[in-house]
Amino acid sequence: YGGQEMYTTITGKELPHSTTTLIGNECMSCMEGADANYNDQQDADAVKEGCETLYLQAGKCEQGLNGGGSGNNNACQYMEGINMVYKDGGMFSRSHSSSAAGVFIGLFSCSFVLLSSYAYYLKSKLDRAKVQLVDDMLSS
């Protein structure tokens, strides 16, 4: 949104293709037609060669599948790291918190509060000592 406004400010024109997309949302069928077999006539399947190539190159996480499949698990870690955002702005994540991390955060927080309190106590004690020294110097 900000880039669209900046383009308009600089050029005085509307950003091309900012209201409509260049890429359509329609699906492409991967089913081979009876007469559109071209160079894919030798195989016994009914799937277009382009779709086969896309599928073979796509990242997969096939762990836990019952039978079949190549057992390709190369993209599992990547897919686990993907977060999905809901329309209301909430985020879905498969991650879970670590209890050890929670313990360390709690210990760090308590240590910080205690050390801060002790530093304030020492500072106020030092300020009182300075006031007392100044009073002693003035009275002598």
Secondary structure, 3 states (H helix, E strand, C coil): CHHHHHHHHHHCCCCCCCCCCCCCCCCCCCECCCCCCCCCCCCCCCECHHHHHHHHHCCCCCCCCCCCCCCCCCCHHHHHCCCEECCCCCEECCCCCCHHHHHHHHHHHHHHHHHHHHHHHHHHHHHHHHHHHHHHHHHC
